[in-house]
Amino acid sequence: MNIDLLKRLGNIDQIAGIRVSTLRNGKGKDMDIAEFYNAAGLRFTVLPDRCMDLYDLSYKGVNLSFHSKNGLISGASFESSPDSFCDEWPAGMLATCGLDNVGDGYCDGEIFPTHGRIASIPADQFGASTRWQADDFLLRATGQMRQSRLFGRNLLLERTIQTTLNSKRITLTDRLTNQEPEDEPFMLLYHFNFGYPLLSEESVIYATKTTVQPRGDVAKDHVHMTAPVDGQPEEFFQHITTGKTASCAIVNPALHLGAYIRFDTENLPYFGQWKNMRSHDYVLAIEPCNCFGKGRRQEIEDGTIATIQAYGTLEFHLELGVLDGDAEIAKFINQI
């Protein structure tokens, strides 16, 4: 442990810690939340009742995440109908999508939610802990979510979220295990949602080399953002990665601030980019994924759906970080 630092403190929670509490009002009433904060100025909220997704994220008091107008909604009120998605999606910094579906919600007579069911599943064995490791102080949350059905899939997702005392980054490690004797098709997409003031008309996107596939006639420019526009149609771009890792950042030069996603591509070979400049729904999403977001039926027909082997395990490694100042931004751009 850092003795010199501890001599300056009454309690380490002066500068870093995790506070677990329960919401008492609104659509998220009775939801548990775990609020992380550290000495670097990083603050974020983990939602044990919603797949351990991230809701708030700020850095030195500057908000980085997008919250939908629906606000934080308990997963207990989740509906399976694809038509209910826009009425109940809270967004937040990270919304996990899958494991049964991402996209159109109908397949072989079964109805699938637009973003799948995993985000509505609460964590079993959730735990939040802090401890010293040599001279660094670790803040960590762990838990597991099971997506299953009688006579069908049985997928266990084990998640670890971690940061440290002076870190400007969050690491997320998922371990997915198929606990059935048959191979299981699955779809997984990490929906990272950036909002104002990081997102503005000054904001620019930087990414590692990818093949970019615009979807639809309105998708024109994936690099530059605009101010909010009333009624503006959403744009979507599919990125196909080429290296062992991929990175994508949103940078606001006016704030001298950026945020990035970095991930291993072995099991996440693509990322989507959702550019929605519509007033009140103003968001830029970066979405590492193993699918094209066309829905379970279409991806089975196209042969693009991923499969996890019987009793097999796959791991997914992602990093969400902050770029503070022009020097850090320039270094990131040069490295990619």
C-alpha positions as a Python dict, from the first residue, in 0.01 Angstrom:
ca = {
    (1, 'M'): (0, 0, 0),
    (2, 'N'): (98, 364, -41),
    (3, 'I'): (187, 463, 317),
    (4, 'D'): (275, 823, 229),
    (5, 'L'): (-66, 874, 72),
    (6, 'L'): (-252, 709, 358),
    (7, 'K'): (-81, 939, 609),
    (8, 'R'): (-254, 1230, 433),
    (9, 'L'): (-601, 1075, 464),
    (10, 'G'): (-845, 985, 735),
    (11, 'N'): (-1005, 729, 505),
    (12, 'I'): (-924, 629, 147),
    (13, 'D'): (-1286, 702, 54),
    (14, 'Q'): (-1192, 1071, 62),
    (15, 'I'): (-1051, 1022, -289),
    (16, 'A'): (-1163, 681, -419),
    (17, 'G'): (-1422, 415, -350),
    (18, 'I'): (-1746, 239, -442),
    (19, 'R'): (-2079, 328, -286),
    (20, 'V'): (-2363, 80, -322),
    (21, 'S'): (-2713, 218, -274),
    (22, 'T'): (-3076, 169, -375),
    (23, 'L'): (-3294, 408, -573),
    (24, 'R'): (-3613, 506, -395),
    (25, 'N'): (-3812, 690, -666),
    (26, 'G'): (-3905, 693, -1032),
    (27, 'K'): (-3898, 424, -1298),
    (28, 'G'): (-3582, 280, -1144),
    (29, 'K'): (-3734, 247, -795),
    (30, 'D'): (-3569, -29, -586),
    (31, 'M'): (-3280, -72, -830),
    (32, 'D'): (-2937, -120, -672),
    (33, 'I'): (-2652, 94, -807),
    (34, 'A'): (-2277, 90, -745),
    (35, 'E'): (-2110, 431, -783),
    (36, 'F'): (-1734, 431, -855),
    (37, 'Y'): (-1510, 736, -810),
    (38, 'N'): (-1133, 781, -805),
    (39, 'A'): (-857, 1039, -761),
    (40, 'A'): (-823, 1096, -1136),
    (41, 'G'): (-1172, 1247, -1149),
    (42, 'L'): (-1342, 944, -1301),
    (43, 'R'): (-1699, 871, -1185),
    (44, 'F'): (-1931, 603, -1319),
    (45, 'T'): (-2230, 396, -1212),
    (46, 'V'): (-2264, 18, -1247),
    (47, 'L'): (-2615, -130, -1260),
    (48, 'P'): (-2625, -477, -1096),
    (49, 'D'): (-2996, -504, -1184),
    (50, 'R'): (-2927, -445, -1555),
    (51, 'C'): (-2647, -684, -1657),
    (52, 'M'): (-2390, -472, -1470),
    (53, 'D'): (-2413, -214, -1747),
    (54, 'L'): (-2277, 139, -1703),
    (55, 'Y'): (-2516, 433, -1671),
    (56, 'D'): (-2341, 755, -1565),
    (57, 'L'): (-1987, 841, -1672),
    (58, 'S'): (-1811, 1171, -1609),
    (59, 'Y'): (-1454, 1298, -1588),
    (60, 'K'): (-1361, 1594, -1367),
    (61, 'G'): (-1728, 1693, -1364),
    (62, 'V'): (-1775, 1676, -1743),
    (63, 'N'): (-2046, 1435, -1855),
    (64, 'L'): (-1949, 1182, -2123),
    (65, 'S'): (-2255, 957, -2146),
    (66, 'F'): (-2598, 976, -2311),
    (67, 'H'): (-2918, 911, -2116),
    (68, 'S'): (-3235, 860, -2320),
    (69, 'K'): (-3545, 1062, -2239),
    (70, 'N'): (-3690, 743, -2083),
    (71, 'G'): (-3446, 772, -1794),
    (72, 'L'): (-3326, 481, -1586),
    (73, 'I'): (-3584, 201, -1596),
    (74, 'S'): (-3576, -117, -1394),
    (75, 'G'): (-3524, -437, -1589),
    (76, 'A'): (-3823, -579, -1399),
    (77, 'S'): (-4052, -378, -1628),
    (78, 'F'): (-3888, -512, -1944),
    (79, 'E'): (-4116, -627, -2229),
    (80, 'S'): (-4015, -882, -2492),
    (81, 'S'): (-4198, -713, -2779),
    (82, 'P'): (-3964, -554, -3036),
    (83, 'D'): (-4213, -267, -3062),
    (84, 'S'): (-4152, -165, -2698),
    (85, 'F'): (-3781, -86, -2742),
    (86, 'C'): (-3814, 290, -2795),
    (87, 'D'): (-4048, 320, -2496),
    (88, 'E'): (-3816, 160, -2243),
    (89, 'W'): (-3451, 184, -2353),
    (90, 'P'): (-3256, 393, -2096),
    (91, 'A'): (-2928, 407, -2294),
    (92, 'G'): (-2651, 502, -2049),
    (93, 'M'): (-2278, 472, -2108),
    (94, 'L'): (-2297, 100, -2185),
    (95, 'A'): (-2601, -108, -2277),
    (96, 'T'): (-2517, -472, -2349),
    (97, 'C'): (-2715, -619, -2639),
    (98, 'G'): (-2782, -991, -2704),
    (99, 'L'): (-2740, -1273, -2638),
    (100, 'D'): (-3032, -1405, -2839),
    (101, 'N'): (-3079, -1118, -3081),
    (102, 'V'): (-2961, -780, -3209),
    (103, 'G'): (-3190, -623, -3471),
    (104, 'D'): (-3520, -736, -3621),
    (105, 'G'): (-3718, -927, -3361),
    (106, 'Y'): (-3887, -1220, -3536),
    (107, 'C'): (-3734, -1561, -3610),
    (108, 'D'): (-3898, -1903, -3663),
    (109, 'G'): (-4216, -1796, -3486),
    (110, 'E'): (-4028, -1669, -3179),
    (111, 'I'): (-4035, -1303, -3079),
    (112, 'F'): (-3703, -1144, -2983),
    (113, 'P'): (-3647, -797, -2832),
    (114, 'T'): (-3463, -555, -3061),
    (115, 'H'): (-3154, -551, -2838),
    (116, 'G'): (-3206, -896, -2690),
    (117, 'R'): (-3282, -986, -2330),
    (118, 'I'): (-2943, -978, -2158),
    (119, 'A'): (-2955, -611, -2051),
    (120, 'S'): (-3271, -675, -1848),
    (121, 'I'): (-3120, -965, -1651),
    (122, 'P'): (-2994, -883, -1299),
    (123, 'A'): (-2660, -1011, -1176),
    (124, 'D'): (-2626, -1309, -945),
    (125, 'Q'): (-2342, -1305, -690),
    (126, 'F'): (-2280, -936, -750),
    (127, 'G'): (-1993, -798, -549),
    (128, 'A'): (-1814, -464, -530),
    (129, 'S'): (-1475, -444, -360),
    (130, 'T'): (-1172, -221, -312),
    (131, 'R'): (-821, -331, -208),
    (132, 'W'): (-457, -238, -227),
    (133, 'Q'): (-240, -421, -478),
    (134, 'A'): (121, -318, -415),
    (135, 'D'): (108, 66, -431),
    (136, 'D'): (-210, 81, -638),
    (137, 'F'): (-569, 79, -516),
    (138, 'L'): (-814, -138, -713),
    (139, 'L'): (-1188, -78, -750),
    (140, 'R'): (-1372, -380, -888),
    (141, 'A'): (-1721, -518, -946),
    (142, 'T'): (-1800, -879, -1040),
    (143, 'G'): (-2115, -1076, -1109),
    (144, 'Q'): (-2284, -1316, -1347),
    (145, 'M'): (-2594, -1313, -1563),
    (146, 'R'): (-2766, -1624, -1695),
    (147, 'Q'): (-2977, -1618, -2013),
    (148, 'S'): (-3170, -1943, -2036),
    (149, 'R'): (-3493, -2106, -2139),
    (150, 'L'): (-3658, -2442, -2081),
    (151, 'F'): (-3564, -2687, -2360),
    (152, 'G'): (-3319, -2433, -2499),
    (153, 'R'): (-3020, -2206, -2446),
    (154, 'N'): (-2828, -2182, -2121),
    (155, 'L'): (-2564, -1909, -2146),
    (156, 'L'): (-2369, -1778, -1846),
    (157, 'L'): (-2208, -1434, -1875),
    (158, 'E'): (-1950, -1357, -1604),
    (159, 'R'): (-1847, -990, -1593),
    (160, 'T'): (-1563, -803, -1423),
    (161, 'I'): (-1539, -422, -1425),
    (162, 'Q'): (-1230, -254, -1284),
    (163, 'T'): (-1042, 73, -1248),
    (164, 'T'): (-765, 197, -1017),
    (165, 'L'): (-684, 494, -795),
    (166, 'N'): (-539, 730, -1057),
    (167, 'S'): (-664, 566, -1374),
    (168, 'K'): (-863, 735, -1651),
    (169, 'R'): (-976, 401, -1792),
    (170, 'I'): (-1227, 127, -1712),
    (171, 'T'): (-1158, -233, -1812),
    (172, 'L'): (-1441, -475, -1881),
    (173, 'T'): (-1385, -850, -1909),
    (174, 'D'): (-1670, -1085, -2003),
    (175, 'R'): (-1653, -1463, -1994),
    (176, 'L'): (-1937, -1638, -2180),
    (177, 'T'): (-1999, -2011, -2127),
    (178, 'N'): (-2246, -2235, -2308),
    (179, 'Q'): (-2376, -2479, -2045),
    (180, 'E'): (-2569, -2696, -2291),
    (181, 'P'): (-2462, -3004, -2496),
    (182, 'E'): (-2550, -2830, -2826),
    (183, 'D'): (-2374, -2545, -3005),
    (184, 'E'): (-2563, -2218, -2958),
    (185, 'P'): (-2593, -1929, -3207),
    (186, 'F'): (-2554, -1599, -3026),
    (187, 'M'): (-2524, -1225, -3092),
    (188, 'L'): (-2335, -979, -2873),
    (189, 'L'): (-2299, -603, -2908),
    (190, 'Y'): (-2155, -352, -2659),
    (191, 'H'): (-2356, -32, -2706),
    (192, 'F'): (-2133, 253, -2577),
    (193, 'N'): (-2327, 581, -2587),
    (194, 'F'): (-2156, 922, -2582),
    (195, 'G'): (-2348, 1243, -2522),
    (196, 'Y'): (-2325, 1618, -2466),
    (197, 'P'): (-2102, 1805, -2390),
    (198, 'L'): (-1837, 1562, -2518),
    (199, 'L'): (-2062, 1522, -2822),
    (200, 'S'): (-2109, 1851, -3006),
    (201, 'E'): (-2073, 2001, -3353),
    (202, 'E'): (-1695, 2025, -3291),
    (203, 'S'): (-1658, 1652, -3221),
    (204, 'V'): (-1460, 1429, -3455),
    (205, 'I'): (-1419, 1048, -3475),
    (206, 'Y'): (-1079, 877, -3498),
    (207, 'A'): (-1049, 500, -3546),
    (208, 'T'): (-805, 229, -3642),
    (209, 'K'): (-814, 123, -4005),
    (210, 'T'): (-1143, -48, -4091),
    (211, 'T'): (-1363, -120, -4388),
    (212, 'V'): (-1659, 117, -4345),
    (213, 'Q'): (-2001, 16, -4479),
    (214, 'P'): (-2267, 292, -4460),
    (215, 'R'): (-2620, 158, -4418),
    (216, 'G'): (-2894, 340, -4606),
    (217, 'D'): (-2895, 654, -4817),
    (218, 'V'): (-2872, 902, -4527),
    (219, 'A'): (-2545, 765, -4385),
    (220, 'K'): (-2286, 997, -4540),
    (221, 'D'): (-2018, 1113, -4296),
    (222, 'H'): (-1902, 895, -4007),
    (223, 'V'): (-1618, 1129, -3903),
    (224, 'H'): (-1779, 1467, -3832),
    (225, 'M'): (-2065, 1548, -3597),
    (226, 'T'): (-2320, 1831, -3615),
    (227, 'A'): (-2531, 2033, -3375),
    (228, 'P'): (-2873, 1879, -3294),
    (229, 'V'): (-3125, 1903, -3579),
    (230, 'D'): (-3502, 1866, -3530),
    (231, 'G'): (-3626, 1547, -3695),
    (232, 'Q'): (-3282, 1450, -3829),
    (233, 'P'): (-3273, 1083, -3947),
    (234, 'E'): (-3027, 852, -3774),
    (235, 'E'): (-2716, 728, -3956),
    (236, 'F'): (-2544, 393, -3915),
    (237, 'F'): (-2203, 270, -4029),
    (238, 'Q'): (-2066, -84, -3998),
    (239, 'H'): (-1690, -110, -3943),
    (240, 'I'): (-1507, -435, -4024),
    (241, 'T'): (-1179, -449, -3831),
    (242, 'T'): (-845, -563, -3971),
    (243, 'G'): (-605, -603, -3675),
    (244, 'K'): (-590, -796, -3348),
    (245, 'T'): (-721, -494, -3159),
    (246, 'A'): (-938, -202, -3263),
    (247, 'S'): (-980, 147, -3120),
    (248, 'C'): (-1225, 428, -3179),
    (249, 'A'): (-1237, 769, -3013),
    (250, 'I'): (-1468, 1068, -3005),
    (251, 'V'): (-1270, 1389, -2957),
    (252, 'N'): (-1402, 1737, -2879),
    (253, 'P'): (-1117, 1979, -2961),
    (254, 'A'): (-1304, 2272, -2802),
    (255, 'L'): (-1297, 2088, -2468),
    (256, 'H'): (-948, 1941, -2528),
    (257, 'L'): (-1112, 1614, -2427),
    (258, 'G'): (-1185, 1276, -2578),
    (259, 'A'): (-1304, 929, -2490),
    (260, 'Y'): (-1215, 600, -2655),
    (261, 'I'): (-1309, 235, -2681),
    (262, 'R'): (-1038, -29, -2733),
    (263, 'F'): (-1116, -400, -2771),
    (264, 'D'): (-978, -736, -2882),
    (265, 'T'): (-1117, -838, -3219),
    (266, 'E'): (-1081, -1217, -3193),
    (267, 'N'): (-1442, -1255, -3081),
    (268, 'L'): (-1557, -899, -3169),
    (269, 'P'): (-1454, -858, -3535),
    (270, 'Y'): (-1679, -557, -3607),
    (271, 'F'): (-1804, -237, -3455),
    (272, 'G'): (-2111, -35, -3538),
    (273, 'Q'): (-2129, 343, -3530),
    (274, 'W'): (-2467, 497, -3461),
    (275, 'K'): (-2470, 870, -3537),
    (276, 'N'): (-2797, 1021, -3420),
    (277, 'M'): (-2796, 1401, -3448),
    (278, 'R'): (-3169, 1433, -3379),
    (279, 'S'): (-3272, 1691, -3119),
    (280, 'H'): (-3331, 1536, -2774),
    (281, 'D'): (-3200, 1198, -2897),
    (282, 'Y'): (-2851, 1341, -2954),
    (283, 'V'): (-2602, 1053, -2926),
    (284, 'L'): (-2297, 895, -3086),
    (285, 'A'): (-2266, 522, -3017),
    (286, 'I'): (-1961, 302, -3072),
    (287, 'E'): (-2064, -65, -3071),
    (288, 'P'): (-1801, -346, -3067),
    (289, 'C'): (-1986, -658, -3179),
    (290, 'N'): (-1984, -1003, -3339),
    (291, 'C'): (-2282, -933, -3566),
    (292, 'F'): (-2426, -693, -3822),
    (293, 'G'): (-2736, -597, -3622),
    (294, 'K'): (-2976, -729, -3885),
    (295, 'G'): (-3164, -963, -3653),
    (296, 'R'): (-3131, -1331, -3569),
    (297, 'R'): (-3331, -1462, -3865),
    (298, 'Q'): (-3142, -1260, -4128),
    (299, 'E'): (-2799, -1340, -3986),
    (300, 'I'): (-2877, -1712, -3974),
    (301, 'E'): (-2984, -1692, -4339),
    (302, 'D'): (-2672, -1491, -4431),
    (303, 'G'): (-2441, -1727, -4242),
    (304, 'T'): (-2299, -1440, -4037),
    (305, 'I'): (-2426, -1543, -3693),
    (306, 'A'): (-2160, -1648, -3441),
    (307, 'T'): (-2177, -1979, -3255),
    (308, 'I'): (-2044, -2084, -2916),
    (309, 'Q'): (-1961, -2454, -2895),
    (310, 'A'): (-2127, -2695, -2656),
    (311, 'Y'): (-1977, -2640, -2308),
    (312, 'G'): (-1740, -2388, -2467),
    (313, 'T'): (-1619, -2059, -2323),
    (314, 'L'): (-1533, -1731, -2498),
    (315, 'E'): (-1372, -1420, -2351),
    (316, 'F'): (-1424, -1055, -2445),
    (317, 'H'): (-1186, -775, -2340),
    (318, 'L'): (-1276, -406, -2370),
    (319, 'E'): (-1138, -78, -2239),
    (320, 'L'): (-1319, 253, -2201),
    (321, 'G'): (-1092, 549, -2137),
    (322, 'V'): (-1054, 927, -2129),
    (323, 'L'): (-809, 1141, -2330),
    (324, 'D'): (-731, 1455, -2130),
    (325, 'G'): (-559, 1734, -2320),
    (326, 'D'): (-417, 1784, -2666),
    (327, 'A'): (-101, 1581, -2596),
    (328, 'E'): (-294, 1267, -2497),
    (329, 'I'): (-529, 1310, -2791),
    (330, 'A'): (-239, 1348, -3036),
    (331, 'K'): (-63, 1043, -2890),
    (332, 'F'): (-377, 831, -2931),
    (333, 'I'): (-424, 945, -3291),
    (334, 'N'): (-60, 869, -3375),
    (335, 'Q'): (-80, 523, -3220),
    (336, 'I'): (-381, 418, -3425),
}
